[in-house]
């Protein structure tokens, strides 16, 4: 009989799916690494399990312990699934800009959710970074995951996502495009692909209000670049250790409006019901048109599922209120 011992064994081995209508203007083949097929409906399942298993192996996470993480929602979901199967308590700390659906889903799988203000500095005691660290200090037998600086994040994608893309394209991939948040996906996949073929180009999709693009181009961490933005799951006001800028060939920035509009277009024109960062990612691919030729194979990674955004990007009333629909 063919079955998984538990839900965690179904993580990975997600399909590549060709894009057709939205990429008709491009000369190349564009394939989506469709990560919603993971059991927690996002790419973050991969690194969540890797971080938990590595922490168990070296004693940072002990039996009966509590897992604590600051998350935009998807890493929390992956960690929650691991916590359920392995018998841990799960506490997720989120900023108030994240969708209500994400918070409700995390509570539905047994996580405790703490909500913090978005519009504060990272080192402010109220920020979700600071709150997660504080809870880890206060709660006995707890482990603060810190996905931003945890090397197991990048390791997961080097060991699984990267090899899958290489094998699925028969080594023909020429470009990898992905939204950048914690940096684990772009660094792990990019590192693996460039080891196989140094000519592979790795592009990050950033958002306005985030520091990545300017820092990559100038080496300057410009606090004037930082301001609140709507797009979820990509961009940062810090420099996570998992972002290996040496592996990244360039960044393109996508506006909040374009990310939201293209999230809807993916659903209505490609039948791909995906999250907010997917809209940013495909718009980023279109903005990079000049870099592609007819022989190129471009892989764009789509992080998560549209069910987390039905009250926002899939709600026309919300879209009009934001000025994203005429």
C-alpha positions as CSV (number, residue, x, y, z in Angstrom):
1,X,0.0,0.0,0.0
2,X,1.2,3.5,-0.8
3,X,0.6,6.0,2.0
4,X,2.4,8.7,4.1
5,X,3.0,7.9,7.8
6,X,1.8,11.4,8.6
7,X,1.0,14.7,6.9
8,X,4.6,15.9,7.1
9,X,5.7,13.2,4.7
10,X,3.6,14.9,2.0
11,X,5.8,18.1,2.0
12,X,7.6,18.8,-1.3
13,X,7.6,17.3,-4.8
14,X,5.3,20.1,-6.0
15,X,4.6,20.4,-9.8
16,X,5.8,22.8,-12.4
17,X,3.0,24.4,-14.3
18,X,3.3,26.4,-17.5
19,X,1.9,29.9,-17.6
20,X,0.1,30.8,-20.8
21,X,-2.1,34.0,-21.0
22,X,-0.3,36.3,-18.7
23,X,3.1,35.5,-20.2
24,X,2.0,35.6,-23.9
25,X,4.1,38.7,-24.5
26,X,7.3,37.0,-23.3
27,X,9.6,35.2,-25.8
28,X,10.5,32.4,-23.3
29,X,8.9,29.5,-21.5
30,X,7.6,30.5,-18.0
31,X,7.0,27.7,-15.5
32,X,5.5,28.1,-12.0
33,X,6.8,26.1,-9.1
34,X,3.4,25.6,-7.6
35,X,4.0,25.4,-3.8
36,X,0.4,25.4,-2.7
37,X,0.4,21.7,-3.2
38,X,2.2,21.4,0.1
39,X,-0.1,20.3,2.9
40,X,0.0,23.7,4.6
41,X,-0.6,25.3,1.2
42,X,2.7,27.1,1.0
43,X,6.4,26.9,0.3
44,X,7.1,27.5,4.0
45,X,6.2,24.0,4.9
46,X,9.6,22.9,3.6
47,X,11.7,25.2,5.8
48,X,9.4,24.9,8.8
49,X,9.9,21.1,9.0
50,X,13.7,21.5,8.4
51,X,14.0,24.1,11.2
52,X,12.1,21.9,13.6
53,X,14.0,18.7,12.9
54,X,17.4,20.5,13.1
55,X,16.4,22.1,16.4
56,X,15.3,18.7,17.7
57,X,18.6,17.1,16.6
58,X,20.8,19.6,18.5
59,X,18.6,20.0,21.6
60,X,17.2,23.5,21.1
61,X,13.7,22.0,20.9
62,X,12.9,19.5,23.6
63,X,10.0,17.2,24.3
64,X,6.9,19.0,25.5
65,X,8.4,22.3,24.4
66,X,6.8,25.5,22.9
67,X,7.6,26.7,19.4
68,X,7.5,30.5,19.1
69,X,7.8,32.4,15.9
70,X,7.1,35.8,14.3
71,X,5.4,35.1,11.0
72,X,3.4,36.6,8.2
73,X,1.3,33.4,8.4
74,X,2.7,30.7,6.2
75,X,5.8,29.8,8.2
76,X,3.4,29.7,11.2
77,X,1.2,27.2,9.4
78,X,4.1,24.9,8.5
79,X,5.4,25.0,12.1
80,X,1.9,24.4,13.4
81,X,1.6,21.2,11.4
82,X,4.9,20.0,12.7
83,X,3.9,20.9,16.2
84,X,0.7,18.9,15.9
85,X,2.4,15.8,14.6
86,X,5.3,16.0,17.0
87,X,3.5,17.2,20.2
88,X,4.5,20.8,20.7
89,X,2.7,23.9,21.7
90,X,2.7,26.6,19.0
91,X,2.6,30.4,19.4
92,X,2.5,32.6,16.4
93,X,3.3,36.4,16.6
94,X,1.9,38.4,13.6
95,X,1.7,42.0,12.5
96,X,-1.8,43.5,12.1
97,X,-1.4,44.0,8.4
98,X,-1.7,40.3,7.8
99,X,-5.0,39.0,6.5
100,X,-7.7,37.9,9.0
101,X,-7.9,34.6,7.1
102,X,-4.2,33.8,8.0
103,X,-5.0,34.5,11.7
104,X,-8.1,32.4,11.6
105,X,-6.4,29.5,9.8
106,X,-3.5,29.4,12.4
107,X,-6.1,29.3,15.2
108,X,-7.9,26.6,13.4
109,X,-4.9,24.3,13.6
110,X,-4.4,25.0,17.3
111,X,-1.9,27.8,17.4
112,X,-2.0,30.7,19.8
113,X,-1.9,34.0,17.9
114,X,-0.5,37.3,19.2
115,X,-1.1,40.4,16.9
116,X,1.3,43.3,17.0
117,X,1.3,46.8,15.2
118,X,2.9,47.0,11.8
119,X,3.9,50.6,11.9
120,X,6.7,50.4,14.5
121,X,10.5,49.9,14.2
122,X,11.8,46.4,14.3
123,X,13.5,47.0,17.7
124,X,10.3,48.6,19.2
125,X,9.1,46.4,22.1
126,X,5.7,46.2,20.4
127,X,7.0,44.9,17.1
128,X,6.4,41.2,16.2
129,X,10.1,40.6,16.2
130,X,10.6,41.9,19.7
131,X,7.4,40.3,21.0
132,X,8.4,36.8,19.8
133,X,11.8,37.1,21.4
134,X,10.3,38.3,24.7
135,X,7.8,35.4,24.8
136,X,10.7,33.0,24.2
137,X,12.5,34.5,27.2
138,X,9.4,34.3,29.4
139,X,8.1,30.9,28.6
140,X,10.0,27.9,30.0
141,X,11.2,25.2,27.6
142,X,10.5,27.3,24.6
143,X,12.3,27.7,21.3
144,X,12.3,31.0,19.2
145,X,12.6,29.8,15.6
146,X,13.8,33.1,14.0
147,X,13.3,32.1,10.4
148,X,15.1,35.3,9.2
149,X,18.5,34.2,10.6
150,X,18.0,30.5,11.0
151,X,20.3,28.7,8.4
152,X,18.0,25.7,8.3
153,X,15.6,27.9,6.3
154,X,18.1,28.2,3.4
155,X,19.2,24.6,3.9
156,X,15.6,23.3,3.3
157,X,15.5,24.9,-0.2
158,X,19.0,23.9,-1.1
159,X,18.1,20.2,-0.3
160,X,14.6,20.1,-1.8
161,X,13.2,22.9,-3.8
162,X,16.4,23.6,-5.8
163,X,17.0,19.9,-6.8
164,X,13.3,19.5,-7.7
165,X,13.4,22.5,-10.1
166,X,16.7,21.3,-11.7
167,X,15.3,17.8,-12.2
168,X,11.9,18.9,-13.4
169,X,13.4,21.2,-16.1
170,X,16.0,18.5,-17.0
171,X,18.7,21.1,-16.2
172,X,17.3,23.6,-18.7
173,X,16.3,26.3,-16.2
174,X,18.0,29.6,-17.1
175,X,16.3,32.0,-14.7
176,X,14.8,31.7,-11.2
177,X,12.5,34.5,-10.1
178,X,11.0,34.7,-6.6
179,X,9.7,37.2,-4.0
180,X,12.1,37.8,-1.2
181,X,11.2,38.0,2.4
182,X,13.3,35.9,4.9
183,X,15.6,35.0,2.0
184,X,15.7,31.3,2.5
185,X,14.0,30.4,-0.8
186,X,16.1,32.6,-3.1
187,X,19.3,31.7,-1.3
188,X,18.7,28.0,-1.1
189,X,17.3,27.5,-4.6
190,X,19.7,30.0,-6.1
191,X,22.7,28.5,-4.5
192,X,21.8,25.0,-5.7
193,X,21.0,26.0,-9.2
194,X,24.2,28.1,-9.6
195,X,26.2,25.1,-8.4
196,X,24.7,23.1,-11.2
197,X,25.1,25.8,-13.8
198,X,26.8,29.1,-12.9
199,X,25.0,30.8,-15.8
200,X,21.6,30.5,-14.2
201,X,20.3,34.0,-13.3
202,X,18.6,34.6,-9.9
203,X,16.2,37.5,-9.6
204,X,14.4,38.7,-6.5
205,X,11.1,40.4,-6.4
206,X,10.9,43.3,-3.9
207,X,8.2,45.7,-2.9
208,X,8.2,49.5,-2.4
209,X,8.8,50.1,1.3
210,X,11.5,47.4,1.5
211,X,15.3,47.8,1.7
212,X,16.4,44.9,-0.5
213,X,16.8,46.4,-4.0
214,X,18.8,49.5,-2.9
215,X,21.0,47.6,-0.5
216,X,21.8,45.0,-3.2
217,X,22.7,47.8,-5.7
218,X,24.6,50.2,-3.4
219,X,25.4,48.4,-0.2
220,X,23.5,51.1,1.7
221,X,20.8,50.3,4.2
222,X,18.6,53.3,3.6
223,X,16.0,53.8,6.4
224,X,14.3,56.3,4.1
225,X,13.3,53.4,1.9
226,X,11.3,51.9,4.8
227,X,7.6,52.7,5.0
228,X,4.4,50.6,5.5
229,X,3.3,48.6,2.5
230,X,0.3,46.4,1.7
231,X,1.9,43.4,-0.1
232,X,2.2,40.4,2.2
233,X,5.1,37.9,2.5
234,X,7.8,39.8,0.6
235,X,10.2,42.7,1.4
236,X,11.7,43.6,4.8
237,X,12.8,46.5,6.9
238,X,15.7,44.4,8.2
239,X,18.5,42.4,6.5
240,X,17.9,38.7,7.3
241,X,21.0,36.6,7.4
242,X,19.3,34.2,5.1
243,X,19.4,36.7,2.2
244,X,22.7,35.9,0.4
245,X,23.0,39.0,-1.8
246,X,26.1,37.4,-3.6
247,X,23.8,34.8,-5.1
248,X,21.3,37.3,-6.4
249,X,21.8,38.9,-9.9
250,X,19.2,41.6,-9.3
251,X,16.0,42.8,-7.9
252,X,12.9,44.3,-9.4
253,X,10.3,46.2,-7.4
254,X,6.5,45.8,-7.8
255,X,3.9,48.2,-6.5
256,X,1.2,47.2,-4.0
257,X,-1.4,47.9,-6.7
258,X,0.2,45.7,-9.3
259,X,0.7,42.9,-6.9
260,X,-3.0,43.0,-6.0
261,X,-4.2,43.3,-9.5
262,X,-2.0,40.5,-10.8
263,X,-3.0,38.3,-8.0
264,X,-6.6,38.5,-9.3
265,X,-5.4,38.1,-12.9
266,X,-3.6,34.9,-12.1
267,X,-6.9,33.5,-10.8
268,X,-9.2,34.7,-13.5
269,X,-6.8,34.2,-16.5
270,X,-4.7,31.2,-15.6
271,X,-7.0,29.4,-13.1
272,X,-4.3,29.8,-10.4
273,X,-5.9,30.7,-7.1
274,X,-2.8,32.1,-5.3
275,X,-1.6,34.5,-2.7
276,X,-0.6,38.1,-2.8
277,X,3.1,37.5,-3.4
278,X,2.3,35.5,-6.5
279,X,0.8,38.6,-8.1
280,X,4.0,40.4,-7.3
281,X,6.1,37.6,-8.6
282,X,4.5,37.3,-12.0
283,X,4.5,41.1,-12.4
284,X,8.2,41.0,-11.6
285,X,8.7,38.4,-14.4
286,X,6.9,40.7,-16.9
287,X,9.1,43.6,-15.8
288,X,12.2,41.6,-16.5
289,X,11.1,40.9,-20.1
290,X,14.2,42.5,-21.6
291,X,16.4,39.9,-19.9
292,X,14.7,36.8,-21.6
293,X,15.3,35.2,-25.0
294,X,13.3,32.6,-26.9
295,X,15.5,29.8,-25.6
296,X,15.2,30.6,-21.9
297,X,13.3,28.6,-19.3
298,X,12.1,30.9,-16.5
299,X,10.9,29.3,-13.3
300,X,8.9,31.6,-11.0
301,X,8.0,30.3,-7.5
302,X,4.4,30.9,-6.2
303,X,4.4,30.8,-2.5
304,X,0.9,30.3,-1.1
305,X,-2.8,29.9,-1.6
306,X,-5.6,32.4,-2.4
307,X,-7.7,31.2,0.5
308,X,-5.6,33.4,2.8
309,X,-6.6,36.6,0.9
310,X,-10.4,36.3,0.1
311,X,-11.1,39.3,2.3
312,X,-8.5,41.4,0.6
313,X,-7.1,40.9,-2.9
314,X,-10.1,38.8,-4.0
315,X,-12.6,41.2,-2.5
316,X,-13.5,43.9,-5.1
317,X,-14.9,46.2,-2.4
318,X,-11.5,46.1,-0.6
319,X,-9.7,46.5,-3.9
320,X,-11.8,49.7,-4.7
321,X,-11.3,51.1,-1.3
322,X,-7.5,50.7,-1.8
323,X,-7.7,52.4,-5.2
324,X,-6.7,49.2,-7.0
325,X,-9.8,48.9,-9.2
326,X,-11.4,51.6,-11.3
